[in-house]
Amino acid sequence: MAKIDTSTWKAFKIGSMFDIHPTKAYKLTNSRLFEDGGSNPVVVNSSYNNGIGGYTNLPTTEAGNIITFSDTTSADAIFYQEDAFVGYPHVQGLYPQPECKEKWTKYSLLFFLTEMKKAAFSLGFDYVFKFTREIAKEIAVKLPATSDGTPDYDYMERFMKEIEGKARHYLDNLNCVSKKPKTALDLSMWKEFSISELFDVVKGSRLTKAEMREGTIRYVGASSFNNGITTYISNEEHLHPANTLTVCYNGSDIGRTFYQSEPYWATDDVNVLYPKFDMNEDIALFFAPIIKCVGGLHEYDDKWKLEDMKQDVIKLPVKADGAPDFAYMESYIQKARNVAMDRISILQSL
């Protein structure tokens, strides 16, 4: 894709274009709010599934065609909501100012969302340095502008429609690649193990923004992206070794598990799993989604508390003597990697 000329773009404060305030939420526990068979989406403090944490049959509280973000997590949780939805505590909405409300269409908002995320990510929001609406109002977002200095809504709409057309073409090609039949794993002979049987579980350490010193050491936070790495520091007081797993036990994606190949600092929203066996990257990558699935059961609890994590069980393939079959795990991931590389090669040739 050709490089975009941004020389005529202009910086606009978010607060000058949008009124930012909390979405309307029902004062109900999650067990009463979420309903099996519900049809109305509930947008929560999550960085996945467009922020939708479940469904309810209660009436929607918000109209669609707005951008939402969480003021208690990170910039991962900024989304465009096309349809009407039910709000949730700490979920903020961007409501277009009256004079430009009709100009913010689905496509111009999707363009704006990309630039907003870029600006927000550069500020490093996390569970300590929260993305509040007061801060959001003052963030300057660069947008294409017309000759009179106003946002060029027509350009943003045309651009995103063109991107959508290209994306549909690539999705059609992806569908062709992914039509190979899949076989389900036979789990009948797998065995349950508590997490503490396999790992020592250690809580991460708090480090405030003011205490951080810039450097090259990974700082792993409660993020669902970039292997959990939210920034790089030079602080060395509480580093964890490579060849361990980090598990988010708090926030928008409880259970998210990453393999860490270098020494790092883990924030206090993360637990660190030290293996009691000879682990390598392939074995760790086998464990990660299994642990994530168990953690997902705590998604609407306050946290996946350390003692609960230790006691929770995961199912693993075993050898004839009932011990975990690490050789099988390693082989499985290697085969999956080879399949992925083949598909990447096909996509690169499209």
C-alpha positions, -999 to 999 in steps of 0.1 A, spaced: 0 0 0 13 34 -10 24 57 18 -3 82 29 6 119 26 -3 133 60 15 167 54 -19 185 53 -34 167 82 -43 187 113 -44 178 151 -79 179 167 -86 174 204 -110 146 209 -130 168 233 -136 194 206 -154 168 184 -171 145 210 -188 147 243 -174 119 264 -194 104 292 -202 70 308 -226 47 290 -259 40 307 -256 7 328 -281 -14 347 -273 -17 384 -273 -55 383 -248 -82 391 -234 -100 361 -253 -132 370 -286 -112 366 -275 -90 337 -263 -117 313 -289 -142 301 -287 -174 281 -304 -167 248 -301 -129 252 -301 -109 221 -289 -74 231 -251 -71 234 -235 -58 266 -203 -38 261 -179 -44 290 -143 -36 300 -129 -61 276 -103 -59 248 -118 -87 228 -150 -94 208 -155 -57 202 -158 -53 239 -190 -74 240 -189 -95 272 -223 -112 267 -259 -107 259 -291 -98 277 -328 -95 270 -330 -62 288 -336 -31 266 -306 -15 251 -294 17 268 -273 31 240 -278 38 203 -252 25 179 -228 44 157 -205 55 186 -170 47 198 -166 32 233 -135 27 255 -128 15 290 -115 40 316 -102 12 338 -81 -9 315 -59 1 285 -61 14 250 -68 -21 238 -105 -16 247 -114 11 221 -141 -1 198 -167 11 173 -202 0 181 -224 -1 150 -255 -15 167 -275 -5 198 -261 -20 230 -263 -21 268 -237 0 286 -216 -11 316 -197 6 345 -164 22 334 -173 20 297 -172 55 282 -189 66 250 -178 92 225 -209 111 214 -205 135 184 -210 171 191 -244 183 176 -229 204 148 -210 174 133 -232 145 144 -245 136 109 -210 137 94 -197 109 117 -208 78 98 -196 42 103 -167 47 80 -155 81 92 -157 68 128 -137 37 119 -110 59 104 -110 81 135 -109 51 158 -76 39 142 -60 73 148 -74 75 183 -59 41 192 -26 51 178 -25 83 199 -38 64 230 -13 36 227 16 61 226 6 73 261 10 38 276 -23 35 295 -26 5 319 -43 -6 351 -23 20 370 -22 49 345 -59 47 336 -74 60 304 -99 84 319 -123 106 300 -106 137 313 -74 126 296 -92 114 265 -107 149 260 -73 164 258 -57 139 234 -49 154 200 -57 131 171 -42 139 136 -69 137 109 -71 147 72 -84 183 70 -102 204 44 -89 238 32 -110 256 59 -93 235 87 -122 212 95 -120 174 95 -123 159 60 -151 135 67 -156 126 30 -119 116 26 -121 94 58 -153 77 45 -139 71 10 -106 57 24 -123 33 48 -147 20 21 -117 13 -1 -100 -6 27 -132 -25 33 -133 -36 -3 -97 -48 -2 -103 -66 31 -133 -85 16 -111 -96 -13 -84 -109 11 -111 -126 33 -123 -145 2 -88 -158 -3 -85 -167 34 -117 -187 31 -102 -207 3 -71 -215 24 -91 -224 55 -115 -249 39 -94 -279 48 -114 -302 71 -104 -302 108 -105 -332 131 -112 -328 168 -87 -339 194 -95 -371 213 -94 -359 249 -108 -391 264 -74 -403 277 -63 -369 290 -58 -364 327 -65 -335 351 -36 -318 369 -38 -289 393 -18 -259 381 2 -260 414 13 -296 406 30 -283 375 40 -247 383 50 -225 412 27 -195 410 42 -161 419 24 -128 420 39 -99 399 51 -66 415 36 -31 413 56 -5 394 41 30 391 45 52 360 66 76 381 90 48 391 95 35 356 129 42 340 131 38 302 152 8 290 152 -25 271 137 -48 297 102 -61 290 74 -48 312 45 -73 311 11 -59 320 -25 -70 319 -26 -66 281 -40 -90 255 -15 -79 229 22 -79 221 29 -109 243 16 -88 273 44 -63 268 32 -28 274 65 -9 275 103 -14 282 121 -3 313 155 -5 330 142 -13 365 157 -46 377 145 -50 413 119 -77 406 128 -94 374 115 -129 365 136 -153 344 130 -163 308 112 -196 300 82 -188 323 46 -181 317 27 -149 325 -10 -151 333 -34 -121 336 -55 -126 366 -73 -92 366 -88 -69 341 -105 -73 307 -90 -106 296 -86 -129 327 -65 -159 319 -45 -146 289 -13 -165 290 20 -157 273 54 -174 271 83 -151 280 116 -158 263 136 -130 280 138 -118 316 111 -93 324 92 -74 351 55 -86 356 30 -60 369 9 -69 400 -21 -77 377 -1 -107 364 9 -140 380 40 -158 369 42 -196 364 75 -212 371 76 -247 356 84 -277 379 94 -297 348 117 -292 318 98 -267 297 106 -252 263 88 -228 241 68 -254 222 55 -270 254 47 -236 269 27 -227 238 7 -259 242 -1 -249 278 -10 -212 271 -45 -217 255 -54 -244 280 -47 -221 309 -65 -193 291 -97 -215 288 -97 -222 326 -91 -186 334 -120 -176 312 -143 -193 337 -134 -165 361 -141 -138 335 -169 -122 355 -154 -128 389 -134 -100 406 -101 -117 398 -86 -151 392 -71 -151 427 -37 -167 432 -50 -194 455 -78 -202 431 -53 -204 402 -31 -228 421 -61 -251 428 -77 -250 394 -72 -280 371 -62 -283 335 -65 -314 313 -33 -327 295 -23 -356 274 -6 -383 294 17 -413 289 10 -449 299 22 -441 335 -2 -412 338 26 -385 337 21 -355 313 32 -364 277 55 -335 270 68 -351 239 33 -352 224 28 -315 233 60 -305 217 52 -325 185 17 -311 183 29 -275 184 57 -281 159 31 -296 135 8 -266 141 36 -242 134 45 -260 101 8 -258 90 7 -221 99 39 -214 80 25 -231 49 -6 -210 51 14 -178 55 34 -187 24 2 -191 5 -12 -158 17 21 -140 8 17 -153 -27 -18 -140 -31 
